[in-house]
Amino acid sequence: MLGEDFDPQIKAARDDLERSIRPATEQLARVKDLPSISRLSGLSIEIEYCVTGEVDVELQYGSNSDVSHDIGMRSDDSYPYEARVIAAAGKPLDIDAEAIQLSVDTSSFYE
């Protein structure tokens, strides 16, 4: 979890995140080998993940030609998102991409 203090503009923070990703994914890959997960795999129990964050976007008004001739513009914005994912408890990383419920709150665009 990155937490509220994570600033992607700080190179040291990005470097630390990149160093942490591989060990974290390796640990997740070993979850399926735990005895408790083996016992759960025989049951029809599901777990639900709730993932939150922000999506950064570039908005463009007008065509590329309009922008290059100063009659269009681009601006950056970001919007919060929430994703809900359901997986079998015995296979917590076996996620069906089509089953992900994704919601992006763009209401701040209209403020």
KAGINOR-V519666 format. One record per backbone hydrogen bond with DSSP energy under -1.0 kcal/mol. CO is the residue of the C=O (numbers start at 1). NH is the residue of the N-H. If there is no record, write none. Layout:
BEGIN
co: [CO:CO]
nh: [NH:NH]
END
This chain:
BEGIN
co: [7:10:11:12:13:14:15:16:17:20:21:22:23:24:25:26:28:30:31:34:35:36:37:40:45:47:49:51:53:55:57:59:61:63:64:65:66:66:67:73:75:77:79:80:81:82:83:84:85:87:88:91:93:96:97:101:103:106:107:108]
nh: [10:14:15:16:17:18:19:20:21:24:25:26:27:28:29:30:31:33:34:38:39:40:41:43:89:87:85:83:81:79:77:75:73:67:68:69:71:72:70:61:59:57:55:105:53:103:51:101:49:47:91:94:95:99:100:84:82:109:110:111]
END
